[in-house]
Structures are given as C-alpha cells and as structure tokens.
Amino acid sequence: MMRIILLGPPGAGKGTQAKRLEQEYGYKQLSTGDMLRSEIASGSELGQQVEKILAEGNLVSDEIMVEMIEKRIAKPDCKRGFILDGFPRTNAQAQELDMMLKNHDMNLDAVIEIKVDEKALIDRIQKRAQEDGGSRNDSDIDTIRHRMKVYNDQTAPIVPYYEATGLLYRVDGMRSIDEVAMQIDAILDVD
Ligand code: AMP
C-alpha cells in the first residue's frame, strides 16, 4: 500500500513511471491530464469548458481539479494505494490535498521529483510527438515552452513545501526509463 506523488515538468516521464508502478504493484495511476483529455473526448460540459485551457498549456482551475481528485481517491480501485500523476500543480492544490487526505484518514508515503534538463526535455517531447503521429498539441514548440514556464512558475514552488515534510525524494530523469524505474523502486523499497 503506497500513496505517491510524482512531480516533474511535462515530458519528464511521470506518466510512464506511474503506469509501470500501477502494472507492477497495483497502485492506481491517477493522471489528471488523462482525466481531462477523456472529458474533452467525451464532449462533456466539463470537457468543453477545459478544452481551450489544455490546448493553450494553461492550468485548469484549482476548484475543478481538487473536486476531480477528491472523487477519485475514495474509489475502491485506490485501496492498494495510488500515484498522483499531474496533481498537485499549485500551492492551493497541495494544501487542499493535505486536507482531503486528513479527512479520508490517508497518509502520503513519498513525493518523487523527476529532475530533468529543460533543453533536453524539449527534444524528448518533440520526438514523442512525432512518434504519436503529431496527434498531440505537444508538437507545438511554443506550447511546450509555455507549459514549462507554467511548471516553473506555479508547480516548482510546491517542491520546498514537500521537502519540509521530509517526504521528498529526487530522481535523475535524464536516465533511461529502466534506470529511472530502479531509482524509484529503491526509494519505495519495493524491488
Ligand atoms: P498532463 O498530461 O499532466 O501534462 O496535463 C495536461 C494538461 O491538463 C495540463 O497542461 C493542464 O492544462 C491540465 N492539467 C492537468 N493536471 C492539472 C492540474 N492538477 N491542475 C491544473 N491543470 C491541470
């Protein structure tokens, strides 16, 4: 049973590692980006509301995101634990998360920051967009840069908050997927 937060800029590999942790250990991947994209794909009212925000690389409101996550963590598929992939992304979200975990009598086990070199990351995201057949907005380099700026301005400031809790660990995200996986497993002590 583990409750984990993965932090890191877009393209750092959070989704890849979260999926692997779900497959190997049964901790449920909770990707807020995936949830929002499926809302958009379904054409729901919420989806229509957030479509432009995602396309521009800005953040959806804290209120919407907090509600989305709060509904999710209480579901039975999170009983073995969960991996927050893309949440929290602002100070307000981090504080709301603390409160909701307390309300549900849940503890966090680890916050793992995947550290990357931004320039190399942009190359990696471009390559991934090509592999995806250019179906994602990531192919727009200006949007990528904007999303990095949003990360640096709004999400990076929550790192010291978790550092102060003693739960923060850092891994080198410039390594191969397998090496990053090994670093994460060593932190979680699950290998
Ligand atoms: P991701 O797949 O995690 O990179 O998320 C894709 C997009 O969804 C982001 O660029 C934001 O527009 C939106 N998003 C995902 N998670 C959050 C969040 N926790 N708070 C605000 N916006 C989010």
Boltz pocket constraint, residues with backbone or C-beta under 6 A from the ligand:
constraints:
  - pocket:
      binder: B
      contacts: [[A, 10], [A, 32], [A, 33], [A, 34], [A, 36], [A, 53], [A, 54], [A, 57], [A, 58], [A, 59], [A, 60], [A, 61], [A, 65], [A, 85], [A, 86], [A, 87], [A, 88], [A, 89], [A, 93], [A, 147]]
      max_distance: 6.0
